[in-house]
């Protein structure tokens, strides 16, 4: 596989995937991806993309629930 940016060689490896969303910062280690040896461009295969998108969907809805919870004030 060739990099679509620099035509360098893409190598299968594991990367750390991070994303900033509203209300949370998501970081996942050891995600399988193709990485360009030349420019570092990262490319996911379809099944990884689907898994990550599924995760983010769940995280988004759960985060919304948590952030709308009414917290009881702590009395001291
Ligand atoms: Zn490249």
PDB file of the backbone (N, CA, C, O) and the ligand in Angstrom, with CONECT records:
HET     ZN  A 101       1
ATOM      1  N   UNK A   1       0.833  -1.204   0.000  1.00  0.00           N
ATOM      2  CA  UNK A   1       0.000   0.000   0.000  1.00  0.00           C
ATOM      3  C   UNK A   1       0.870   1.256   0.000  1.00  0.00           C
ATOM      4  O   UNK A   1       1.888   1.326   0.688  1.00  0.00           O
ATOM      5  N   UNK A   2       0.439   2.255  -0.795  1.00  0.00           N
ATOM      6  CA  UNK A   2       1.207   3.497  -0.889  1.00  0.00           C
ATOM      7  C   UNK A   2       0.457   4.660  -0.262  1.00  0.00           C
ATOM      8  O   UNK A   2      -0.771   4.733  -0.309  1.00  0.00           O
ATOM      9  N   UNK A   3       1.223   5.563   0.323  1.00  0.00           N
ATOM     10  CA  UNK A   3       0.643   6.752   0.944  1.00  0.00           C
ATOM     11  C   UNK A   3       0.054   7.655  -0.143  1.00  0.00           C
ATOM     12  O   UNK A   3       0.693   7.895  -1.167  1.00  0.00           O
ATOM     13  N   UNK A   4      -1.162   8.150   0.081  1.00  0.00           N
ATOM     14  CA  UNK A   4      -1.789   9.001  -0.935  1.00  0.00           C
ATOM     15  C   UNK A   4      -1.276  10.435  -0.893  1.00  0.00           C
ATOM     16  O   UNK A   4      -1.598  11.241  -1.766  1.00  0.00           O
ATOM     17  N   UNK A   5      -0.472  10.753   0.130  1.00  0.00           N
ATOM     18  CA  UNK A   5       0.111  12.092   0.199  1.00  0.00           C
ATOM     19  C   UNK A   5       1.475  12.143  -0.476  1.00  0.00           C
ATOM     20  O   UNK A   5       1.716  12.961  -1.363  1.00  0.00           O
ATOM     21  N   UNK A   6       2.377  11.241  -0.032  1.00  0.00           N
ATOM     22  CA  UNK A   6       3.765  11.345  -0.485  1.00  0.00           C
ATOM     23  C   UNK A   6       4.211  10.128  -1.299  1.00  0.00           C
ATOM     24  O   UNK A   6       5.358  10.060  -1.741  1.00  0.00           O
ATOM     25  N   UNK A   7       3.302   9.167  -1.496  1.00  0.00           N
ATOM     26  CA  UNK A   7       3.619   7.934  -2.219  1.00  0.00           C
ATOM     27  C   UNK A   7       4.646   7.070  -1.491  1.00  0.00           C
ATOM     28  O   UNK A   7       5.233   6.163  -2.081  1.00  0.00           O
ATOM     29  N   UNK A   8       4.857   7.352  -0.221  1.00  0.00           N
ATOM     30  CA  UNK A   8       5.756   6.547   0.600  1.00  0.00           C
ATOM     31  C   UNK A   8       5.125   5.206   0.924  1.00  0.00           C
ATOM     32  O   UNK A   8       3.966   4.948   0.600  1.00  0.00           O
ATOM     33  N   UNK A   9       5.910   4.361   1.568  1.00  0.00           N
ATOM     34  CA  UNK A   9       5.441   3.017   1.897  1.00  0.00           C
ATOM     35  C   UNK A   9       4.602   3.027   3.179  1.00  0.00           C
ATOM     36  O   UNK A   9       5.020   3.576   4.198  1.00  0.00           O
ATOM     37  N   UNK A  10       3.417   2.415   3.116  1.00  0.00           N
ATOM     38  CA  UNK A  10       2.557   2.306   4.295  1.00  0.00           C
ATOM     39  C   UNK A  10       2.823   0.969   4.978  1.00  0.00           C
ATOM     40  O   UNK A  10       2.885  -0.078   4.333  1.00  0.00           O
ATOM     41  N   UNK A  11       2.977   1.031   6.287  1.00  0.00           N
ATOM     42  CA  UNK A  11       3.270  -0.168   7.051  1.00  0.00           C
ATOM     43  C   UNK A  11       2.180  -0.400   8.089  1.00  0.00           C
ATOM     44  O   UNK A  11       1.719   0.541   8.736  1.00  0.00           O
ATOM     45  N   UNK A  12       1.772  -1.647   8.246  1.00  0.00           N
ATOM     46  CA  UNK A  12       0.749  -1.962   9.241  1.00  0.00           C
ATOM     47  C   UNK A  12       1.351  -1.844  10.635  1.00  0.00           C
ATOM     48  O   UNK A  12       2.411  -2.403  10.916  1.00  0.00           O
ATOM     49  N   UNK A  13       0.671  -1.120  11.491  1.00  0.00           N
ATOM     50  CA  UNK A  13       1.186  -0.949  12.836  1.00  0.00           C
ATOM     51  C   UNK A  13       0.088  -0.595  13.810  1.00  0.00           C
ATOM     52  O   UNK A  13      -1.100  -0.687  13.501  1.00  0.00           O
ATOM     53  N   UNK A  14       0.508  -0.190  14.990  1.00  0.00           N
ATOM     54  CA  UNK A  14      -0.461   0.220  15.995  1.00  0.00           C
ATOM     55  C   UNK A  14      -0.195   1.654  16.393  1.00  0.00           C
ATOM     56  O   UNK A  14       0.946   2.061  16.610  1.00  0.00           O
ATOM     57  N   UNK A  15      -1.278   2.410  16.483  1.00  0.00           N
ATOM     58  CA  UNK A  15      -1.141   3.821  16.813  1.00  0.00           C
ATOM     59  C   UNK A  15      -2.008   4.159  18.025  1.00  0.00           C
ATOM     60  O   UNK A  15      -2.853   3.371  18.450  1.00  0.00           O
ATOM     61  N   UNK A  16      -1.777   5.338  18.559  1.00  0.00           N
ATOM     62  CA  UNK A  16      -2.646   5.850  19.616  1.00  0.00           C
ATOM     63  C   UNK A  16      -3.605   6.829  18.974  1.00  0.00           C
ATOM     64  O   UNK A  16      -3.195   7.822  18.372  1.00  0.00           O
ATOM     65  N   UNK A  17      -4.880   6.539  19.109  1.00  0.00           N
ATOM     66  CA  UNK A  17      -5.911   7.363  18.487  1.00  0.00           C
ATOM     67  C   UNK A  17      -6.506   8.321  19.509  1.00  0.00           C
ATOM     68  O   UNK A  17      -6.945   7.901  20.580  1.00  0.00           O
ATOM     69  N   UNK A  18      -6.519   9.599  19.180  1.00  0.00           N
ATOM     70  CA  UNK A  18      -7.118  10.585  20.086  1.00  0.00           C
ATOM     71  C   UNK A  18      -8.121  11.437  19.340  1.00  0.00           C
ATOM     72  O   UNK A  18      -7.962  11.722  18.153  1.00  0.00           O
ATOM     73  N   UNK A  19      -9.159  11.839  20.059  1.00  0.00           N
ATOM     74  CA  UNK A  19     -10.145  12.744  19.464  1.00  0.00           C
ATOM     75  C   UNK A  19     -10.725  13.650  20.549  1.00  0.00           C
ATOM     76  O   UNK A  19     -10.980  13.214  21.671  1.00  0.00           O
ATOM     77  N   UNK A  20     -10.926  14.910  20.193  1.00  0.00           N
ATOM     78  CA  UNK A  20     -11.553  15.868  21.105  1.00  0.00           C
ATOM     79  C   UNK A  20     -13.014  16.014  20.727  1.00  0.00           C
ATOM     80  O   UNK A  20     -13.352  16.385  19.603  1.00  0.00           O
ATOM     81  N   UNK A  21     -13.877  15.712  21.697  1.00  0.00           N
ATOM     82  CA  UNK A  21     -15.307  15.852  21.455  1.00  0.00           C
ATOM     83  C   UNK A  21     -15.867  16.837  22.473  1.00  0.00           C
ATOM     84  O   UNK A  21     -15.182  17.245  23.411  1.00  0.00           O
ATOM     85  N   UNK A  22     -17.115  17.204  22.271  1.00  0.00           N
ATOM     86  CA  UNK A  22     -17.750  18.106  23.224  1.00  0.00           C
ATOM     87  C   UNK A  22     -17.913  17.361  24.548  1.00  0.00           C
ATOM     88  O   UNK A  22     -18.657  16.384  24.627  1.00  0.00           O
ATOM     89  N   UNK A  23     -17.218  17.821  25.580  1.00  0.00           N
ATOM     90  CA  UNK A  23     -17.387  17.236  26.904  1.00  0.00           C
ATOM     91  C   UNK A  23     -16.387  16.169  27.286  1.00  0.00           C
ATOM     92  O   UNK A  23     -16.289  15.810  28.459  1.00  0.00           O
ATOM     93  N   UNK A  24     -15.658  15.663  26.342  1.00  0.00           N
ATOM     94  CA  UNK A  24     -14.655  14.649  26.696  1.00  0.00           C
ATOM     95  C   UNK A  24     -13.525  14.583  25.675  1.00  0.00           C
ATOM     96  O   UNK A  24     -13.639  15.050  24.542  1.00  0.00           O
ATOM     97  N   UNK A  25     -12.436  13.985  26.127  1.00  0.00           N
ATOM     98  CA  UNK A  25     -11.277  13.765  25.278  1.00  0.00           C
ATOM     99  C   UNK A  25     -11.042  12.265  25.253  1.00  0.00           C
ATOM    100  O   UNK A  25     -10.863  11.649  26.303  1.00  0.00           O
ATOM    101  N   UNK A  26     -11.040  11.681  24.087  1.00  0.00           N
ATOM    102  CA  UNK A  26     -10.959  10.241  23.954  1.00  0.00           C
ATOM    103  C   UNK A  26      -9.583   9.830  23.442  1.00  0.00           C
ATOM    104  O   UNK A  26      -9.083  10.370  22.456  1.00  0.00           O
ATOM    105  N   UNK A  27      -8.982   8.861  24.133  1.00  0.00           N
ATOM    106  CA  UNK A  27      -7.660   8.385  23.741  1.00  0.00           C
ATOM    107  C   UNK A  27      -7.645   6.865  23.803  1.00  0.00           C
ATOM    108  O   UNK A  27      -8.011   6.281  24.824  1.00  0.00           O
ATOM    109  N   UNK A  28      -7.234   6.231  22.739  1.00  0.00           N
ATOM    110  CA  UNK A  28      -7.181   4.783  22.724  1.00  0.00           C
ATOM    111  C   UNK A  28      -5.833   4.301  22.183  1.00  0.00           C
ATOM    112  O   UNK A  28      -5.368   4.727  21.126  1.00  0.00           O
ATOM    113  N   UNK A  29      -5.233   3.399  22.950  1.00  0.00           N
ATOM    114  CA  UNK A  29      -3.933   2.861  22.561  1.00  0.00           C
ATOM    115  C   UNK A  29      -4.093   1.648  21.654  1.00  0.00           C
ATOM    116  O   UNK A  29      -5.146   1.010  21.625  1.00  0.00           O
ATOM    117  N   UNK A  30      -3.039   1.346  20.923  1.00  0.00           N
ATOM    118  CA  UNK A  30      -2.942   0.111  20.141  1.00  0.00           C
ATOM    119  C   UNK A  30      -4.083  -0.099  19.142  1.00  0.00           C
ATOM    120  O   UNK A  30      -4.681  -1.173  19.070  1.00  0.00           O
ATOM    121  N   UNK A  31      -4.363   0.943  18.384  1.00  0.00           N
ATOM    122  CA  UNK A  31      -5.349   0.813  17.319  1.00  0.00           C
ATOM    123  C   UNK A  31      -4.614   0.405  16.040  1.00  0.00           C
ATOM    124  O   UNK A  31      -3.646   1.051  15.636  1.00  0.00           O
ATOM    125  N   UNK A  32      -5.081  -0.664  15.414  1.00  0.00           N
ATOM    126  CA  UNK A  32      -4.450  -1.142  14.196  1.00  0.00           C
ATOM    127  C   UNK A  32      -4.669  -0.134  13.069  1.00  0.00           C
ATOM    128  O   UNK A  32      -5.797   0.289  12.814  1.00  0.00           O
ATOM    129  N   UNK A  33      -3.590   0.243  12.405  1.00  0.00           N
ATOM    130  CA  UNK A  33      -3.688   1.213  11.309  1.00  0.00           C
ATOM    131  C   UNK A  33      -2.496   1.071  10.376  1.00  0.00           C
ATOM    132  O   UNK A  33      -1.485   0.458  10.721  1.00  0.00           O
ATOM    133  N   UNK A  34      -2.633   1.651   9.183  1.00  0.00           N
ATOM    134  CA  UNK A  34      -1.500   1.744   8.266  1.00  0.00           C
ATOM    135  C   UNK A  34      -0.813   3.069   8.533  1.00  0.00           C
ATOM    136  O   UNK A  34      -1.466   4.107   8.636  1.00  0.00           O
ATOM    137  N   UNK A  35       0.514   3.033   8.645  1.00  0.00           N
ATOM    138  CA  UNK A  35       1.264   4.253   8.922  1.00  0.00           C
ATOM    139  C   UNK A  35       2.327   4.436   7.842  1.00  0.00           C
ATOM    140  O   UNK A  35       3.065   3.505   7.517  1.00  0.00           O
ATOM    141  N   UNK A  36       2.394   5.646   7.292  1.00  0.00           N
ATOM    142  CA  UNK A  36       3.391   5.941   6.258  1.00  0.00           C
ATOM    143  C   UNK A  36       4.771   6.054   6.894  1.00  0.00           C
ATOM    144  O   UNK A  36       4.961   6.759   7.885  1.00  0.00           O
ATOM    145  N   UNK A  37       5.729   5.343   6.302  1.00  0.00           N
ATOM    146  CA  UNK A  37       7.094   5.379   6.841  1.00  0.00           C
ATOM    147  C   UNK A  37       7.753   6.724   6.578  1.00  0.00           C
ATOM    148  O   UNK A  37       8.707   7.104   7.257  1.00  0.00           O
ATOM    149  N   UNK A  38       7.238   7.435   5.591  1.00  0.00           N
ATOM    150  CA  UNK A  38       7.873   8.685   5.180  1.00  0.00           C
ATOM    151  C   UNK A  38       7.298   9.910   5.892  1.00  0.00           C
ATOM    152  O   UNK A  38       8.041  10.694   6.483  1.00  0.00           O
ATOM    153  N   UNK A  39       5.976  10.070   5.835  1.00  0.00           N
ATOM    154  CA  UNK A  39       5.388  11.305   6.387  1.00  0.00           C
ATOM    155  C   UNK A  39       4.550  11.066   7.633  1.00  0.00           C
ATOM    156  O   UNK A  39       4.104  12.019   8.270  1.00  0.00           O
ATOM    157  N   UNK A  40       4.331   9.801   7.990  1.00  0.00           N
ATOM    158  CA  UNK A  40       3.595   9.510   9.220  1.00  0.00           C
ATOM    159  C   UNK A  40       2.085   9.531   9.070  1.00  0.00           C
ATOM    160  O   UNK A  40       1.365   9.405  10.061  1.00  0.00           O
ATOM    161  N   UNK A  41       1.600   9.685   7.861  1.00  0.00           N
ATOM    162  CA  UNK A  41       0.160   9.660   7.604  1.00  0.00           C
ATOM    163  C   UNK A  41      -0.444   8.344   8.106  1.00  0.00           C
ATOM    164  O   UNK A  41       0.125   7.271   7.910  1.00  0.00           O
ATOM    165  N   UNK A  42      -1.603   8.449   8.755  1.00  0.00           N
ATOM    166  CA  UNK A  42      -2.245   7.261   9.313  1.00  0.00           C
ATOM    167  C   UNK A  42      -3.534   6.960   8.573  1.00  0.00           C
ATOM    168  O   UNK A  42      -4.320   7.854   8.259  1.00  0.00           O
ATOM    169  N   UNK A  43      -3.732   5.682   8.304  1.00  0.00           N
ATOM    170  CA  UNK A  43      -4.913   5.260   7.553  1.00  0.00           C
ATOM    171  C   UNK A  43      -5.535   4.051   8.244  1.00  0.00           C
ATOM    172  O   UNK A  43      -4.858   3.065   8.534  1.00  0.00           O
ATOM    173  N   UNK A  44      -6.841   4.147   8.503  1.00  0.00           N
ATOM    174  CA  UNK A  44      -7.540   3.038   9.144  1.00  0.00           C
ATOM    175  C   UNK A  44      -8.236   2.177   8.107  1.00  0.00           C
ATOM    176  O   UNK A  44      -8.654   2.652   7.051  1.00  0.00           O
ATOM    177  N   UNK A  45      -8.348   0.899   8.436  1.00  0.00           N
ATOM    178  CA  UNK A  45      -9.164   0.030   7.601  1.00  0.00           C
ATOM    179  C   UNK A  45     -10.621   0.185   8.016  1.00  0.00           C
ATOM    180  O   UNK A  45     -10.930   0.680   9.100  1.00  0.00           O
ATOM    181  N   UNK A  46     -11.503  -0.249   7.129  1.00  0.00           N
ATOM    182  CA  UNK A  46     -12.928  -0.026   7.327  1.00  0.00           C
ATOM    183  C   UNK A  46     -13.443  -0.550   8.662  1.00  0.00           C
ATOM    184  O   UNK A  46     -14.245   0.112   9.320  1.00  0.00           O
ATOM    185  N   UNK A  47     -12.988  -1.737   9.068  1.00  0.00           N
ATOM    186  CA  UNK A  47     -13.518  -2.303  10.313  1.00  0.00           C
ATOM    187  C   UNK A  47     -13.077  -1.506  11.545  1.00  0.00           C
ATOM    188  O   UNK A  47     -13.815  -1.404  12.525  1.00  0.00           O
ATOM    189  N   UNK A  48     -11.880  -0.948  11.485  1.00  0.00           N
ATOM    190  CA  UNK A  48     -11.436  -0.095  12.590  1.00  0.00           C
ATOM    191  C   UNK A  48     -12.238   1.211  12.616  1.00  0.00           C
ATOM    192  O   UNK A  48     -12.629   1.697  13.677  1.00  0.00           O
ATOM    193  N   UNK A  49     -12.472   1.764  11.427  1.00  0.00           N
ATOM    194  CA  UNK A  49     -13.250   3.007  11.336  1.00  0.00           C
ATOM    195  C   UNK A  49     -14.643   2.785  11.911  1.00  0.00           C
ATOM    196  O   UNK A  49     -15.145   3.612  12.672  1.00  0.00           O
ATOM    197  N   UNK A  50     -15.261   1.675  11.546  1.00  0.00           N
ATOM    198  CA  UNK A  50     -16.606   1.363  12.041  1.00  0.00           C
ATOM    199  C   UNK A  50     -16.619   1.192  13.551  1.00  0.00           C
ATOM    200  O   UNK A  50     -17.515   1.695  14.229  1.00  0.00           O
ATOM    201  N   UNK A  51     -15.624   0.482  14.081  1.00  0.00           N
ATOM    202  CA  UNK A  51     -15.553   0.273  15.534  1.00  0.00           C
ATOM    203  C   UNK A  51     -15.406   1.596  16.275  1.00  0.00           C
ATOM    204  O   UNK A  51     -16.079   1.837  17.277  1.00  0.00           O
ATOM    205  N   UNK A  52     -14.526   2.443  15.775  1.00  0.00           N
ATOM    206  CA  UNK A  52     -14.280   3.730  16.431  1.00  0.00           C
ATOM    207  C   UNK A  52     -15.522   4.611  16.345  1.00  0.00           C
ATOM    208  O   UNK A  52     -15.888   5.264  17.323  1.00  0.00           O
ATOM    209  N   UNK A  53     -16.170   4.633  15.185  1.00  0.00           N
ATOM    210  CA  UNK A  53     -17.376   5.442  15.036  1.00  0.00           C
ATOM    211  C   UNK A  53     -18.478   4.956  15.971  1.00  0.00           C
ATOM    212  O   UNK A  53     -19.228   5.759  16.525  1.00  0.00           O
ATOM    213  N   UNK A  54     -18.572   3.622  16.145  1.00  0.00           N
ATOM    214  CA  UNK A  54     -19.552   3.048  17.064  1.00  0.00           C
ATOM    215  C   UNK A  54     -19.275   3.469  18.492  1.00  0.00           C
ATOM    216  O   UNK A  54     -20.185   3.835  19.236  1.00  0.00           O
ATOM    217  N   UNK A  55     -18.011   3.412  18.865  1.00  0.00           N
ATOM    218  CA  UNK A  55     -17.587   3.816  20.208  1.00  0.00           C
ATOM    219  C   UNK A  55     -17.934   5.276  20.489  1.00  0.00           C
ATOM    220  O   UNK A  55     -18.469   5.609  21.547  1.00  0.00           O
ATOM    221  N   UNK A  56     -17.620   6.136  19.526  1.00  0.00           N
ATOM    222  CA  UNK A  56     -17.837   7.564  19.698  1.00  0.00           C
ATOM    223  C   UNK A  56     -19.331   7.877  19.823  1.00  0.00           C
ATOM    224  O   UNK A  56     -19.733   8.756  20.585  1.00  0.00           O
ATOM    225  N   UNK A  57     -20.133   7.148  19.068  1.00  0.00           N
ATOM    226  CA  UNK A  57     -21.582   7.322  19.128  1.00  0.00           C
ATOM    227  C   UNK A  57     -22.096   7.017  20.544  1.00  0.00           C
ATOM    228  O   UNK A  57     -22.884   7.774  21.110  1.00  0.00           O
ATOM    229  N   UNK A  58     -21.628   5.890  21.100  1.00  0.00           N
ATOM    230  CA  UNK A  58     -22.033   5.500  22.455  1.00  0.00           C
ATOM    231  C   UNK A  58     -21.520   6.522  23.467  1.00  0.00           C
ATOM    232  O   UNK A  58     -22.261   6.970  24.342  1.00  0.00           O
ATOM    233  N   UNK A  59     -20.249   6.885  23.337  1.00  0.00           N
ATOM    234  CA  UNK A  59     -19.650   7.855  24.257  1.00  0.00           C
ATOM    235  C   UNK A  59     -20.393   9.187  24.227  1.00  0.00           C
ATOM    236  O   UNK A  59     -20.633   9.793  25.271  1.00  0.00           O
ATOM    237  N   UNK A  60     -20.759   9.643  23.019  1.00  0.00           N
ATOM    238  CA  UNK A  60     -21.483  10.903  22.877  1.00  0.00           C
ATOM    239  C   UNK A  60     -22.805  10.871  23.633  1.00  0.00           C
ATOM    240  O   UNK A  60     -23.137  11.812  24.354  1.00  0.00           O
ATOM    241  N   UNK A  61     -23.561   9.779  23.466  1.00  0.00           N
ATOM    242  CA  UNK A  61     -24.874   9.731  24.107  1.00  0.00           C
ATOM    243  C   UNK A  61     -24.737   9.567  25.616  1.00  0.00           C
ATOM    244  O   UNK A  61     -25.499  10.164  26.377  1.00  0.00           O
ATOM    245  N   UNK A  62     -23.761   8.756  26.057  1.00  0.00           N
ATOM    246  CA  UNK A  62     -23.556   8.577  27.496  1.00  0.00           C
ATOM    247  C   UNK A  62     -23.043   9.862  28.141  1.00  0.00           C
ATOM    248  O   UNK A  62     -23.440  10.205  29.254  1.00  0.00           O
ATOM    249  N   UNK A  63     -22.170  10.560  27.445  1.00  0.00           N
ATOM    250  CA  UNK A  63     -21.624  11.809  27.979  1.00  0.00           C
ATOM    251  C   UNK A  63     -22.737  12.847  28.148  1.00  0.00           C
ATOM    252  O   UNK A  63     -22.767  13.597  29.123  1.00  0.00           O
ATOM    253  N   UNK A  64     -23.650  12.870  27.169  1.00  0.00           N
ATOM    254  CA  UNK A  64     -24.785  13.802  27.254  1.00  0.00           C
ATOM    255  C   UNK A  64     -25.625  13.516  28.491  1.00  0.00           C
ATOM    256  O   UNK A  64     -26.061  14.431  29.189  1.00  0.00           O
ATOM    257  N   UNK A  65     -25.843  12.224  28.750  1.00  0.00           N
ATOM    258  CA  UNK A  65     -26.634  11.834  29.926  1.00  0.00           C
ATOM    259  C   UNK A  65     -25.951  12.295  31.207  1.00  0.00           C
ATOM    260  O   UNK A  65     -26.583  12.862  32.099  1.00  0.00           O
ATOM    261  N   UNK A  66     -24.643  12.042  31.281  1.00  0.00           N
ATOM    262  CA  UNK A  66     -23.899  12.401  32.490  1.00  0.00           C
ATOM    263  C   UNK A  66     -23.914  13.912  32.702  1.00  0.00           C
ATOM    264  O   UNK A  66     -24.102  14.380  33.825  1.00  0.00           O
ATOM    265  N   UNK A  67     -23.718  14.672  31.630  1.00  0.00           N
ATOM    266  CA  UNK A  67     -23.595  16.120  31.780  1.00  0.00           C
ATOM    267  C   UNK A  67     -24.943  16.774  32.076  1.00  0.00           C
ATOM    268  O   UNK A  67     -24.974  17.931  32.495  1.00  0.00           O
ATOM    269  N   UNK A  68     -26.052  16.073  31.871  1.00  0.00           N
ATOM    270  CA  UNK A  68     -27.351  16.665  32.187  1.00  0.00           C
ATOM    271  C   UNK A  68     -27.889  16.169  33.531  1.00  0.00           C
ATOM    272  O   UNK A  68     -28.971  16.573  33.957  1.00  0.00           O
ATOM    273  N   UNK A  69     -27.131  15.294  34.197  1.00  0.00           N
ATOM    274  CA  UNK A  69     -27.530  14.816  35.521  1.00  0.00           C
ATOM    275  C   UNK A  69     -27.600  15.993  36.487  1.00  0.00           C
ATOM    276  O   UNK A  69     -26.774  16.905  36.454  1.00  0.00           O
ATOM    277  N   UNK A  70     -28.597  15.941  37.332  1.00  0.00           N
ATOM    278  CA  UNK A  70     -28.671  16.990  38.354  1.00  0.00           C
ATOM    279  C   UNK A  70     -27.914  16.517  39.591  1.00  0.00           C
ATOM    280  O   UNK A  70     -28.270  15.516  40.213  1.00  0.00           O
ATOM    281  N   UNK A  71     -26.878  17.248  39.927  1.00  0.00           N
ATOM    282  CA  UNK A  71     -26.060  16.855  41.054  1.00  0.00           C
ATOM    283  C   UNK A  71     -26.582  17.516  42.326  1.00  0.00           C
ATOM    284  O   UNK A  71     -26.921  18.699  42.340  1.00  0.00           O
ATOM    285  N   UNK A  72     -26.635  16.724  43.385  1.00  0.00           N
ATOM    286  CA  UNK A  72     -27.072  17.263  44.661  1.00  0.00           C
ATOM    287  C   UNK A  72     -25.914  18.014  45.305  1.00  0.00           C
ATOM    288  O   UNK A  72     -24.801  17.494  45.389  1.00  0.00           O
ATOM    289  N   UNK A  73     -26.172  19.222  45.754  1.00  0.00           N
ATOM    290  CA  UNK A  73     -25.097  19.974  46.408  1.00  0.00           C
ATOM    291  C   UNK A  73     -24.631  19.285  47.693  1.00  0.00           C
ATOM    292  O   UNK A  73     -25.435  18.754  48.459  1.00  0.00           O
ATOM    293  N   UNK A  74     -23.347  19.308  47.904  1.00  0.00           N
ATOM    294  CA  UNK A  74     -22.795  18.673  49.113  1.00  0.00           C
ATOM    295  C   UNK A  74     -22.941  19.641  50.280  1.00  0.00           C
ATOM    296  O   UNK A  74     -22.533  20.800  50.206  1.00  0.00           O
ATOM    297  N   UNK A  75     -23.525  19.143  51.344  1.00  0.00           N
ATOM    298  CA  UNK A  75     -23.670  19.979  52.547  1.00  0.00           C
ATOM    299  C   UNK A  75     -22.566  19.661  53.539  1.00  0.00           C
ATOM    300  O   UNK A  75     -22.266  18.500  53.813  1.00  0.00           O
ATOM    301  N   UNK A  76     -21.978  20.705  54.062  1.00  0.00           N
ATOM    302  CA  UNK A  76     -20.910  20.456  55.026  1.00  0.00           C
ATOM    303  C   UNK A  76     -21.302  20.974  56.397  1.00  0.00           C
ATOM    304  O   UNK A  76     -20.528  20.855  57.346  1.00  0.00           O
TER     305      UNK A  76
HETATM  306 ZN    ZN A 101       3.332   9.568   3.312  1.00  0.00          ZN
END
